[in-house]
Amino acid sequence: MGAYVVRRLFFSLFVLWGAVTIIFVVLRLVPGDPAYIMLGPDADQAQVDALRAQLGLDHSLIQQYATYLANVVHLDFGQSFRLNADSMSLVLQRVPATIQLASTALLLSLLIGLPLGVIAALRANSWVDRSISVFSLMGQSTPSFWLGIVLILVFARGLQVLPSAGSGTWSHLVLPTITLALPFLAILVRLTRSGLLEVVHEGYVQTARAKGLGEGIVILVHALRNALIPIVTVVGLQFGALLGGTVIVETVFAWPGVGRLLIDSIGRRDYGVVQASILLVATIFVFINLLVDLLYGFLDPRVRLAGD
């Protein structure tokens, strides 16, 4: 198990280095001089040259990359020229709102997706199963931005029962949570159904029935517990995907999270905030996946033995 943990830690650090490098390369490939964009069309060449020197853009790409890596190690992303504040501090201020939205969406997906998946498996090939399958397929196929706009038109503009944007109360959380949760909920339904159908006819499940245990105990304790092993992995991966999905949802609903800050900063070429935002999301994603890998190794002895 020790070798497995060390290997996963090394892989996580490698992924973070890759994310840091990709951020640097992509931002430098975007057309346009960031100094001109930051200063506006009225700036003269002397101001542009001074800002380029301040940002280090007058150095070679190798020098910029070396300086960038050194700053990342010290979590120094510089000042936001747009908001005149420390870039990482600005991002950290938005993290609670994003975590709140993603966590609520994950909880809603689990509360609805797992029961629907179990029901679909227990009523396999019935009209109930087909109805749930159609619902899950539609949920996976619906674009988040389109669903968000439809929910705003129906519940905010039409019925006028929920706010269309902003934050502060539970009602502001309803529409963005549903928009963010639906695709993952659909994935969870299909995964739970297929996982439960794979184990429901296994020998240990039949043995539990032969002992006279109730069907509810057989399904929930013996069958579902073993079917949850791959689901745990998907939940961890999808929580990272939910964090990424908040970029679109926060923009549609004007939710004050990291995603909205990132979109605004990309448009204005605010390098420091963009780098801090993406790196923070990538770090959270890698950390969650590391926890899932370790939990998976604990739950599945085959993984633990293979690691040793």
C-alpha positions in Angstrom: 0.0 0.0 0.0 2.9 2.3 0.7 4.3 2.0 -2.8 0.8 2.7 -4.2 0.5 5.9 -2.2 3.9 7.1 -3.2 3.1 6.4 -6.9 -0.2 8.3 -6.7 1.5 11.3 -5.0 4.2 11.4 -7.7 1.6 11.2 -10.4 -0.5 14.0 -8.8 2.6 16.3 -8.7 3.3 15.5 -12.4 -0.3 16.4 -13.3 -0.1 19.7 -11.4 3.2 20.6 -13.2 1.4 19.8 -16.5 -1.5 22.0 -15.6 0.9 24.9 -14.7 2.8 24.5 -18.0 -0.4 24.4 -20.1 -1.7 27.6 -18.4 1.6 29.4 -19.3 1.6 28.2 -22.9 -2.1 28.9 -23.7 -2.0 32.4 -22.3 1.0 33.2 -24.4 -0.6 31.8 -27.6 -3.7 34.0 -27.3 -3.4 36.7 -30.0 -2.9 40.3 -28.9 -0.5 42.2 -26.6 -1.8 42.0 -23.0 -0.1 45.3 -22.3 -2.2 47.1 -25.0 -5.4 45.4 -23.7 -4.7 46.3 -20.1 -3.9 49.9 -20.8 -6.5 50.6 -23.5 -6.2 52.2 -26.9 -5.2 55.6 -25.5 -1.9 54.4 -24.0 1.3 55.6 -25.7 4.2 53.3 -26.5 6.3 54.3 -23.4 3.5 53.2 -21.1 3.1 49.9 -23.0 6.8 49.3 -22.8 6.9 50.0 -19.1 4.0 47.6 -18.4 5.6 44.9 -20.6 8.8 45.3 -18.5 6.8 45.2 -15.3 5.1 42.0 -16.4 8.3 40.5 -17.6 6.9 40.2 -21.2 10.1 41.7 -22.6 12.1 38.6 -21.7 12.4 35.4 -23.7 9.8 32.7 -23.2 12.3 30.5 -21.4 13.0 33.3 -18.9 9.3 34.0 -18.5 8.6 30.3 -17.9 11.4 30.0 -15.3 10.2 33.1 -13.5 6.6 31.8 -13.7 7.5 28.5 -12.1 9.4 30.2 -9.3 6.4 32.4 -8.6 4.0 29.5 -8.7 6.0 27.6 -6.1 5.7 30.7 -3.8 2.0 31.1 -4.7 2.9 34.6 -6.0 0.7 35.5 -9.0 1.2 39.2 -8.8 -1.3 42.0 -8.7 -4.6 42.2 -10.7 -4.3 45.2 -12.9 -8.1 45.3 -13.3 -9.0 45.1 -9.6 -5.7 46.4 -8.1 -5.4 43.6 -5.5 -3.4 40.4 -5.0 -4.5 37.8 -7.6 -4.6 34.8 -5.3 -6.4 36.7 -2.6 -9.1 37.7 -5.1 -9.5 34.0 -6.2 -9.6 32.7 -2.6 -12.4 35.2 -1.8 -14.5 33.5 -4.5 -13.8 29.9 -3.5 -16.5 29.6 -0.9 -19.2 30.5 -3.4 -18.0 28.0 -5.9 -17.6 25.2 -3.3 -21.1 25.9 -2.1 -22.6 25.6 -5.5 -20.6 22.5 -6.5 -21.2 20.8 -3.2 -25.0 21.5 -3.3 -25.1 20.1 -6.9 -23.2 17.0 -5.8 -25.5 16.4 -2.8 -28.6 16.9 -5.0 -27.2 14.4 -7.6 -26.5 11.8 -4.9 -29.9 12.2 -3.2 -31.8 11.7 -6.5 -29.4 9.8 -8.7 -28.7 6.8 -6.4 -32.3 6.0 -5.6 -33.4 6.4 -9.3 -30.5 4.1 -10.3 -31.5 1.5 -7.7 -35.2 1.6 -8.8 -34.2 1.3 -12.5 -32.1 -1.8 -11.7 -34.8 -3.4 -9.6 -37.4 -2.7 -12.4 -35.1 -3.6 -15.2 -36.6 -3.6 -18.7 -40.0 -2.3 -17.3 -41.6 1.0 -18.2 -40.2 2.5 -15.0 -36.7 1.5 -16.1 -37.2 2.9 -19.6 -38.6 6.1 -18.3 -35.7 6.7 -16.0 -33.3 5.8 -18.8 -34.9 8.4 -21.1 -34.7 11.0 -18.3 -31.0 10.2 -17.7 -30.2 10.3 -21.4 -31.8 13.7 -21.8 -30.0 15.0 -18.7 -26.6 14.0 -20.1 -27.4 15.5 -23.5 -28.7 18.8 -22.3 -26.1 21.7 -22.5 -25.8 23.5 -19.2 -26.0 27.0 -20.7 -29.2 26.1 -22.5 -30.8 24.5 -19.5 -29.9 27.5 -17.3 -31.5 30.0 -19.8 -34.6 27.8 -20.0 -34.9 27.7 -16.2 -34.5 31.5 -16.0 -37.2 32.0 -18.6 -39.6 29.6 -16.9 -39.1 30.2 -13.1 -37.6 33.7 -13.0 -39.3 35.5 -15.9 -42.4 33.5 -16.4 -43.6 32.3 -13.0 -41.4 34.8 -11.1 -40.9 32.5 -8.2 -37.1 32.4 -8.2 -34.4 35.0 -8.8 -32.5 34.8 -12.1 -29.1 35.9 -10.9 -27.0 36.9 -7.9 -26.5 35.3 -4.5 -27.3 35.7 -0.8 -30.4 33.5 -0.1 -31.2 29.8 -0.6 -33.6 30.8 -3.5 -30.6 32.2 -5.5 -29.0 28.7 -5.2 -31.9 26.7 -6.6 -31.6 27.3 -10.4 -27.8 27.2 -10.7 -27.8 24.0 -8.5 -30.3 22.2 -10.8 -28.5 23.4 -13.9 -25.1 22.1 -12.6 -26.5 18.9 -11.1 -28.6 17.5 -13.9 -25.8 16.1 -16.1 -24.0 14.4 -13.2 -27.3 13.1 -11.8 -28.0 11.4 -15.2 -24.5 9.8 -15.2 -25.0 8.6 -11.6 -28.4 7.0 -12.5 -27.0 5.0 -15.4 -23.8 4.0 -13.5 -25.8 2.9 -10.4 -28.2 0.9 -12.5 -25.5 -0.9 -14.5 -23.3 -1.5 -11.4 -26.2 -3.0 -9.4 -27.3 -5.2 -12.3 -23.8 -6.6 -12.5 -23.7 -7.7 -8.8 -27.3 -8.5 -8.1 -26.9 -12.1 -9.4 -23.5 -12.8 -7.8 -23.1 -15.7 -5.5 -22.9 -13.7 -2.3 -26.1 -12.0 -3.1 -27.9 -15.3 -3.7 -26.4 -16.6 -0.5 -27.8 -13.6 1.5 -31.3 -14.3 0.0 -30.9 -18.0 0.9 -30.3 -17.1 4.5 -33.7 -15.5 4.6 -32.7 -11.9 4.7 -35.2 -9.3 3.5 -34.9 -8.0 -0.1 -34.2 -4.5 1.1 -31.2 -5.6 3.3 -29.9 -7.8 0.5 -30.0 -5.0 -2.0 -28.8 -2.1 0.2 -26.2 -4.0 2.3 -24.8 -6.7 0.1 -25.4 -5.7 -3.5 -25.3 -1.9 -3.4 -22.2 -1.8 -1.2 -20.2 -3.7 -3.7 -21.7 -1.8 -6.7 -20.6 1.5 -5.1 -16.9 0.8 -5.6 -16.8 2.2 -9.1 -19.3 4.9 -8.2 -17.0 6.3 -5.6 -14.4 6.8 -8.3 -16.9 8.5 -10.6 -18.2 10.8 -7.8 -14.6 12.0 -7.2 -14.0 12.6 -10.9 -17.3 14.3 -11.3 -16.8 16.7 -8.4 -13.8 18.0 -10.2 -16.0 18.2 -13.4 -18.6 20.1 -11.4 -16.0 22.7 -10.4 -15.1 23.1 -14.0 -18.8 23.3 -15.0 -19.3 26.2 -12.6 -17.5 28.4 -15.1 -20.6 28.3 -17.4 -23.2 28.2 -14.7 -21.8 31.0 -12.7 -21.6 33.1 -15.9 -25.3 32.4 -16.8 -26.6 33.1 -13.2 -24.1 35.8 -12.3 -23.0 33.7 -9.4 -20.0 35.3 -7.6 -17.6 32.4 -7.8 -14.2 31.5 -9.2 -15.7 30.6 -12.6 -17.2 34.0 -13.2 -14.1 35.7 -12.1 -12.1 33.6 -14.5 -14.3 34.5 -17.5 -14.1 38.2 -16.7 -10.3 38.0 -16.3 -9.7 36.0 -19.5 -11.6 38.7 -21.5 -9.3 41.4 -20.0 -6.1 39.4 -20.1 -5.6 39.7 -16.4 -2.8 37.1 -16.3 -2.4 36.8 -12.6 -6.0 36.1 -11.8 -6.4 33.7 -14.7 -3.3 31.7 -13.6 -4.3 31.7 -10.0 -7.9 30.6 -10.8 -7.0 27.8 -13.1 -4.2 26.5 -10.9 -6.5 26.5 -7.8 -9.2 24.6 -9.6 -6.6 22.1 -11.0 -5.2 21.6 -7.5 -8.6 20.9 -6.0 -9.3 18.5 -8.8 -6.0 16.6 -8.4 -6.4 16.5 -4.6 -9.9 15.0 -4.9 -8.7 12.5 -7.4 -5.8 11.5 -5.1 -8.2 11.0 -2.2 -10.5 8.9 -4.5 -7.5 6.8 -5.6 -6.5 6.2 -2.0 -10.0 5.4 -1.0 -10.4 3.0 -3.9 -7.2 1.3 -2.9 -8.6 0.9 0.6 -12.0 -0.4 -0.6 -10.7 -2.8 -3.3 -8.1 -5.2 -2.0 -7.0 -6.1 -5.6 -5.8 -2.5 -6.1 -4.0 -2.5 -2.7 -2.2 -5.8 -3.5 -1.3 -4.7 -6.9 0.3 -1.5 -5.5 2.4 -3.5 -3.1 
